[in-house]
Each structure stands twice: as structure tokens, then as C-alpha cells.
């Protein structure tokens, strides 16, 4: 007997994503950059235009779910909603469209779901794993072999670092230095709390920044999950992509194959987080995973 068709939606700080799964396989996977977290760091509120952009995408996703006959759905809200006083403005409208209320995940819950999704296909012999999920407003680090044994969330992400520290185009060296320094300070807090994270055998990198850096390194003119999923991104390659993107103005940066134009203004902030993590843990490479929190959410439903 085939299992139910289920769906997961991630209301992220930078993008709104959908995964529809059934019969043990992915039926549909979509991502739209909606920048829900734009300005939240400064105002403590979700911008009405950002809410509208997100709701427009959710209406489209509702149609996709209807076409696939989705029976159950989980919708998760993460960093931007955690930080916003008016999150119920979004939650009420999203519930009316999707039919399920968004779940406000803690950083720890987010990290555990990301770990479950990212490691489901991996060989435990390659563990313990350190799963690093670089989002728009936060980064989750989860350590373990078959399940997350230690999880910590830090207030570092591609949107947050860009809004706080990267104010010129291209960013000045001192701005890049500040973004990397603040990330490193957060990572020092993480290993003080969870020193075992330094013992991971394999680092796994998730989310848009990591996938984009991999795509730029490969030179992908169009997104191809089969080329990015489980691609080995070396630290040298990540540093090279960072140097390229950080020294170009946005108008030049957008011409790099693999970089989606809508991500061009926050990718350097994301790169600051990525290279900081790889330097701090002194890893020669990481495994890029396109399986993440969405996969963890659908697994919990199926």
C-alpha cells in the first residue's frame, strides 16, 4: 500500500520553500526568494511587503499541493518569525491559505529537523556528522551520527550579516572582516557549550548559501539538484568563490553562472558565514546536501 502524499513548507528568512513527497519519493520541490526577514533585525517586525510576497508564494504552493493530492502538511517558521513581534499577521493569513498554522520552531528544533533530513541518506560509518544549516537570519549546527546529540543555533545568516555589516558595494575589507569576526565569536560560544562538535568526521552543509557557492564553483548555468546534492565542496574552492564574489559589485556579481540574481545582494554575507565555519573547524571540505529541514518535516508526517 502506498503512503500518504505529504508536504512541508519552510517560511525562511530569505526564501519560502515547498517539498511534496509520497510513495517514498520527492514529487515536487520549489523555492522562491521572498526575503521575509528584510529589516526585521532593525525594526523587530515583519515588513508588510515581505508578508505579501510570502503569501503570494503560499497561494501558488496551495495550488501545487492540491494538484498532488496532499493529505497532510507541516509549515515551519524560523529565524525571521522568531524575532518579529507581529508574526501572527503572517501566521493568521498563512493558515487561511494553507490550512495549517505555521509552527514557530526554536533554533534547536530547526537544527534537529535539518540534521534528520540531511543525514537520512548518509552512511553512519562516515559520522559523527556536523550539519551546518546557514539560513538568512540564523545558522544551526547539529552534531551526531544517527540522530542529533548536540544542537545550537546562532544569530548569523546571509541576510543578518549583510544588513548588520556589509554596507558598501562591493563590501570594504573592514566590513568583511567584521562579519567574519562576529561569526567566529559565535562559533567560539558553540564549542564552549558543545566541544564534541570539533570531533566530527564529516561536515555537511545545507541551504541556499552553500548550494549557491557549490553551483558557482561548478559553473552551473541552470540549477541541477543532481550535480549539487552530495557535491564535495573543498575549503579552497569556497575561499576562491568568496574572493570572487566579495570583490565584485552586484552588477558584475550577477553574471557568475550558478548565482541566482535574487540572491546576489546577500550571497557575500552568506559566504562570510560559510568560510568562517570551515576555517574555524579547520575542515578540508564539506558535503553539500540538498536534503534539509523540509525532508525532516515530511519524514515526520510520513
Secondary structure as the mmCIF struct_conf table of DSSP 4:
data_model
#
loop_
_struct_conf.conf_type_id
_struct_conf.id
_struct_conf.beg_label_comp_id
_struct_conf.beg_label_asym_id
_struct_conf.beg_label_seq_id
_struct_conf.end_label_comp_id
_struct_conf.end_label_asym_id
_struct_conf.end_label_seq_id
STRN STRN1 UNK A 6 UNK A 11
BEND BEND1 UNK A 13 UNK A 14
STRN STRN2 UNK A 15 UNK A 22
TURN_TY1_P TURN_TY1_P1 UNK A 23 UNK A 24
STRN STRN3 UNK A 25 UNK A 33
TURN_TY1_P TURN_TY1_P2 UNK A 36 UNK A 39
HELX_RH_AL_P HELX_RH_AL_P1 UNK A 40 UNK A 43
BEND BEND2 UNK A 44 UNK A 45
HELX_RH_AL_P HELX_RH_AL_P2 UNK A 48 UNK A 68
TURN_TY1_P TURN_TY1_P3 UNK A 69 UNK A 69
STRN STRN4 UNK A 72 UNK A 77
HELX_RH_AL_P HELX_RH_AL_P3 UNK A 79 UNK A 83
TURN_TY1_P TURN_TY1_P4 UNK A 85 UNK A 86
HELX_RH_AL_P HELX_RH_AL_P4 UNK A 87 UNK A 98
BEND BEND3 UNK A 99 UNK A 100
HELX_LH_PP_P HELX_LH_PP_P1 UNK A 101 UNK A 102
STRN STRN5 UNK A 103 UNK A 104
HELX_RH_AL_P HELX_RH_AL_P5 UNK A 107 UNK A 119
TURN_TY1_P TURN_TY1_P5 UNK A 120 UNK A 121
BEND BEND4 UNK A 122 UNK A 122
HELX_RH_3T_P HELX_RH_3T_P1 UNK A 124 UNK A 126
BEND BEND5 UNK A 128 UNK A 128
STRN STRN6 UNK A 129 UNK A 134
BEND BEND6 UNK A 136 UNK A 137
STRN STRN7 UNK A 139 UNK A 144
BEND BEND7 UNK A 145 UNK A 147
STRN STRN8 UNK A 148 UNK A 154
BEND BEND8 UNK A 155 UNK A 155
HELX_RH_AL_P HELX_RH_AL_P6 UNK A 158 UNK A 165
BEND BEND9 UNK A 168 UNK A 170
HELX_LH_PP_P HELX_LH_PP_P2 UNK A 171 UNK A 172
HELX_RH_AL_P HELX_RH_AL_P7 UNK A 173 UNK A 193
HELX_RH_3T_P HELX_RH_3T_P2 UNK A 195 UNK A 199
BEND BEND10 UNK A 201 UNK A 201
STRN STRN9 UNK A 202 UNK A 206
HELX_RH_AL_P HELX_RH_AL_P8 UNK A 207 UNK A 218
TURN_TY1_P TURN_TY1_P6 UNK A 219 UNK A 219
BEND BEND11 UNK A 221 UNK A 222
HELX_RH_AL_P HELX_RH_AL_P9 UNK A 225 UNK A 228
TURN_TY1_P TURN_TY1_P7 UNK A 229 UNK A 230
STRN STRN10 UNK A 232 UNK A 234
HELX_RH_AL_P HELX_RH_AL_P10 UNK A 235 UNK A 246
TURN_TY1_P TURN_TY1_P8 UNK A 247 UNK A 247
BEND BEND12 UNK A 248 UNK A 248
HELX_RH_AL_P HELX_RH_AL_P11 UNK A 250 UNK A 253
TURN_TY1_P TURN_TY1_P9 UNK A 254 UNK A 255
BEND BEND13 UNK A 256 UNK A 256
TURN_TY1_P TURN_TY1_P10 UNK A 257 UNK A 258
HELX_RH_3T_P HELX_RH_3T_P3 UNK A 261 UNK A 263
TURN_TY1_P TURN_TY1_P11 UNK A 264 UNK A 266
HELX_RH_AL_P HELX_RH_AL_P12 UNK A 267 UNK A 280
TURN_TY1_P TURN_TY1_P12 UNK A 281 UNK A 282
BEND BEND14 UNK A 284 UNK A 284
STRN STRN11 UNK A 285 UNK A 288
BEND BEND15 UNK A 290 UNK A 290
HELX_RH_AL_P HELX_RH_AL_P13 UNK A 293 UNK A 301
#
